[in-house]
Amino acid sequence: MPRETSDPVPTAPVIRSDVPGSFAWGVFHERHPKLVQQVLDALPYGPAQRAAVQRLLVESTTDVLEPLGEDAPDAAQWLEWGEDLWGKPWGEAPFLWAESYFYRRLLDAVGYFRPGAWHGVDPFAPFKNAELAGPAVDDELAALNELDGLPEARRAQALLSSALWGNRADLSFRITAGADGQTASDLVADDSTTFCAELERTRGGRVCVVADNAGRELLPDLVLIDHLLTCGLAAQVVLYVKPQPYYVSDATTADVLASVERLRTAPTRAAGTVGERLWQAMTNGALVVRTHPFFCAPLPFHDMPADLRTEFTGAAMTILKGDLNYRRLVGDRLHPPTTPFTETTGHFPTPVAALRTLKSDVIVGFDSETVARLDSSETAWRTNGHHAVIQVAARH
């Protein structure tokens, strides 16, 4: 399984979770215990499932990596992915690999893959459903009414900003503040002009969107997709989601359907219209929802299989949402921050745009002045989600 040589900058150290006090260490020792408790509080799992979840928590912080049971449907695939890791401490595995395996094992512990009453039950569904049904979403969808009167360029900027920030700020704030509003200094790498110019240059092509989170983050993604289709910037949008629950809130097909229905049934005219258009786009093939097992793989996109690479090939642009997709795109390594974004993304089969709030240590494509300013102002600026990037690698 190629890992050490799979990134375009192989000398950058691979991030691991065995450094006490590091962000990756905190994910396993601080974040996961809280997550596990939330999962066990959200659904009435039985004693056996609860014990299995607790064992996973202990194993992932104190023990070695063990392969899935032979009866697991993906046992052979994971055996290959971890061929040189089994028997080693979890902390010695690449952080991206270990974190992905934790979520796969969590599904195993709650019976997601096993025959029985809990087969196929999303352990994160209570969180997703509560967020989607929350009153904050009504306020955000109501703000869509304000878009109709905006100039086209301003409207596009508002939708892009909302998709970038996800659930950090509602659409009404985005519209009121505009692209140069209160969070302008938080957008620490901004290729939005290139993003819009590339979509205009390739007008009428196929655009791929690789989704990140469900709920309040997926809704503005869908509204942006509707904009691309209705304005003719894309003749078709292919939306890629996870094939199974992953990383707590990552979007699956079920989450897309729930979000489209949330738009369709919203009490505000503009949101309902967007929802109806998206529904129709799905029925006529203008919006296609797809998935692939690789989207839950513990590997960077550099190692995507040939069939998935073929699916992407020929797209005018691929828009990658969120932090995890960014880590998989550029490689989950401690790159020098000034490493060009284009240098770490040349392996991807299409022009690519990353819309990402910073929630992990990985950064590329920064100028030295910006890095120095952020280093002097905030110690956790790479991981606290207060900053974001729009980065584009165009090819023509």
N, C-alpha and C positions, 0 to 999 in steps of 0.2 A: 504493500500500500504506500504509494508515494506521498510523503508529507514534507520532509526536510528540503526537497528540491522542487516542490510544486509551485512555489511563488517566484515571481520575476526578480525579487530581491532576496535571494536565499541566505545572505549573510545576516539579515535582521533576525534577532533572537525570537524564537517561538514563545508565545506567552504561555506560562504554566501557572498552576494554582498552588504551588508548594512554597511560595514566598510569603511568610506571615506578614500581615499588614497590607499586602497588595490588594488591588481591586479584585483580582481573580480569587485570591484566598478568601476574601470577604464574601464572595458569592456562595462558596461552599460552606463556610463556617458561620455566616450570619444571615444571608438572604435565604438559603435553602431551608434552614430550620423554621423560619417564619412562614415560608411558602407551604411547607409540609403541614404545619398546623392549620393554615387557612384551608387547605384541601380537605383535611380531616374534619374540620368544622362545617364545611359547606355541604357535605353529603353524608348520609348515614351508612358509611361503610362498616362492614362487620369486623369482628375481632381479628380474623386472619388477615384481612386486607390492611388493617391498621398496624398490625405487628410487622407485616412485610414492608410497609412504608417506613416505619421507624428503623427497621434493620438496614434499609437502603441508606437512610440518613447517616447512620453510624458507619456503615461500610465506606461511603463516599468520602469520609473525612479521616478514617483511621485504618482502612484495610486496603486490599489490593483489588484490581480489576478482575472480575470473573465474567466469562461469556454468558450469553443467554442460554436458557435450557434448550435442549435439542428439539423440543416440541414447539418452540416459538416460530411463527411463520417466516420471520426474517433472520433466523439463527445463522444460516450459512452466510448471508450478506454481512452481518456484524462480525462473524468470525474472521472474515476476510479483512474488513475495515480495521480490526484490532489485532491483526496477526502478530505484531511485534510489541503489543502492549499488555496482553493478558498475563496476569501474575505480578504486574508492577503496581506500585502505589498509585492511587488515583491522581495524586498531585504531580506525578512525573509525566502524565499524559499531557499533550497539548490542551490548553484550556478549552478551545473550541470543541475538541473531541470529547473531553470529559463532561462538559456541560451538556452536550447533545445526548451522550449516553445516559446521563442522570435522568433526563426527561423520558427517554425510551424505557428505562428501568422503572420509573414511576408509573408509567402506563401499565407495565407488567404487574407491578405490585397491587394495583387496584382492580385488576382483572379485565382490563380493556380489550385484550386480545383473546382471552380464554372463553370457551363456550360457557354460557350461564347468563344470569340476570343482568350482570354488569358489563356484558360484552358490548363494546361500542359506545359506552356512556362516557362522554367527555368530562373529565374531572374538573375542568376549568369552566364549564358551561355556566355555573352559577355566577361567576364573576363577569363573564361576557354578557349574559342576559341582563344582569342588574345594571350594568353600565349603559347598555343599549336602551333600556326602558327608563332610564333616569330622566328627571326633569331638565337637567342641563342640556340634553340632546334636543328637547323641544325648543329651547332658547336658541341653540345653534342653528337648527333647521329653519326657524322663523327668520333668521338673519338672511337667508337666501333671497327673500323677497326684495331686499335692498340692492341686490346685484343687478336687477333688470335696468335700473336707471344709470348704471355706471358706464363710462366709456369702455370699449372693448379691451384696451390694454390694461386699464385699471382692474377690470373684472378678472382678467387672466392672472394678474399679479395676486389678487386676493385669493383666488382658488389655489394657486401654487403655494402661497404662504400657508394656507390652511392645511393643505396636504403635507407640507413640511413639518409643521409644528404639531400636527395631530391633536391630542387631547390636552396640550398645554394651554391653549387659549381658544376661545370660541370664535366662530366665523364673524360675529358682529364686531368683535375687537379687531379682527384682521381687516375688515372693511373700513372701520373707523380710523384705525391707525395707518392703513395703507402700507405700501412696501417700505416706506421710510419712517415707520412709526417707532414706538417705544422700544421695540426689540431689534432695531437695526444693528446695534453694536453686538448683539448676540449672534447674528448671522456672520460667522467668522471666515467663511469662504463662500463667495457668491458668484456663481456662473449662471445666474438666472437669465441674463441677456443672451448668452450663448444657447441656453436651453430653449428659449423661445425662438431664436433665430434658426436653430437646427430643425425644430418641428415645422417651422414655416418653409424652410428649404426643402424638406422631404414631404410636404403636404400631401395627404391622401395615401400615405403608406400604412404599413402595419406597425403598431406600437405595442410592445410588451410591457407589462407592469408586474413586478414581483412584489406581492403584498407583504406587509409586516403584520401589524396587530389588527384584531377585530374591533368591534365597538366604535367608540368615538374617533378612532384613528382611521378605520376603514371607510366610514361615511364620507369624509372629505376626499378620500382617494376615489371613491365612486363618483362623486360630483365632478372631480377633475376629469375622470374618464368620460363622463357625459359631455363635458366641455370639448374635449378633443374630438369626439364623434360629431357633435352638433355643429361645430365650427369647421369641420372638414379637415382638421389637422391630421386626423387618422381616419382611414376608411374602415379599419378594424383594430380593435384593442383585444389583446389576449392577456387575461388576468391570471397569474399563477398564484396558487394558494398551497397550503400544506396538505398532505394527504391524511394527516391524523393530528390530534391535539399535540401542541408543541410549545415550549417556552411560555407557558401560562396563557397568553392571550393571542398567540399567532392565529391568523385567519385560516379557516377551512371553507370548503364549499358551503357547508351549512351556515357559516357565519355570513358569507356573501348573500345567500338567500334571505337571511334574517334582516340584513342591512338594507337590501333593496325593498323588502316589504315595509321596513320602518320608514323609508322614504315615501313609498306609495301611499301609506296610510297616515302620513303626517297631516296635522290639521291646517298647515299652511300651503297655499297654492303652489309656490315655487318648488318646494320640496316634493310635493306630490307629483308635479309635472316631471321633475327629474327622475323620480322613481318609475313612473310609467314609461318614460323613454328608455331607461335602462332595462326594464322588463322586456320591452319590444326589441331592444338591441340584442338581448340574449336569445329571443325566439328567432330572429332573422339572421343570426350569426355575426352581427357587427361587434358584439361583445361575446367573447368566448372565455369560459372559465376552465382552466386546466390545472393539473397537478402532476407530480412525478415523485417517486420514492426518494430521489436525490435531495429534494427540498428538506428532508429530515435527516440527511446524512451528516456525519461529523467532519466533513471535508470542505475545503475551499472550492469556489466555482471553477478554479483552474482545473480541477479534477472531475468536472461533470462528464457523464457518459456521453457517448457519441449520439445516441438517439435524442437526448435533450439538447445537445449542441445544435443538432440539425433543426430542431423546432425553432430555436432562436434565430438561426442563420437567415439573413434576408430582411430582418426587421429594420425599420428606419431608426428606431431607438428602443432601448430597454431602460425602463425607469425602475430602479431598485429602491425600495422604501425601507427605512429603519436601520438600526444599529447592527443587528445580526447579519443582514444581507451585506452591509458594508464590510464587516469583518470577513465574510466569505469572499467578497469581491477582491479586496486588496491583500488578503492574507492576514491571519490573526497573529501578527508579529509586531515587535517594537521597532517599526520603521523609523528612520529619522523623519521628523515632521515635515521637513522640506522636500522629501522624496516626491517627485511629480506624480500627480494622480494618474496621468496617462501612462507612466512607467509601470504602475502596479495593476493596470486594467487592460493592457494590450492583449492579454490572453482571451478576453471575453469576445464572443463571436459577433457582437454588434456594437455600434456606438452606444454608450452607456451614460446614464445620469443617476447620481446618487442623491436622494433626499433623506437626510439623516440628522437626528439630534444626537449629540455626543453622550454616550452612556457606557463607554469602555475605553481602554487605553489606546486603541489603534487610531492613529491620525496620519494622513499624508496630504500633500498638496497645499501646505501652508507656507507663507513667507516667514522669514526669520523674525521680522519685526512683530508680527502678530503673535508668534509663539512667545517671544520675550515679554510682550505686554500681558498675555494671559498668565504666563508663569509667575509674573510679579503680582498679579491681582487676585488670583484664586488658586488654591492648591489642588482642588479637585475638579478643575474645569473640563478635564477630559471625560469625566464619568458622571457628573451630576445632572446632566440633561438640560443645563441652562443655555447651552450654545448649539448651533446647528450649522450645517453646510449644505450648499447646493453645488455639486461638482459634476462637470461634464467632460467626457472624453469623446470628442467628435472625430470622425474619420472621413475625409474627402479630399 
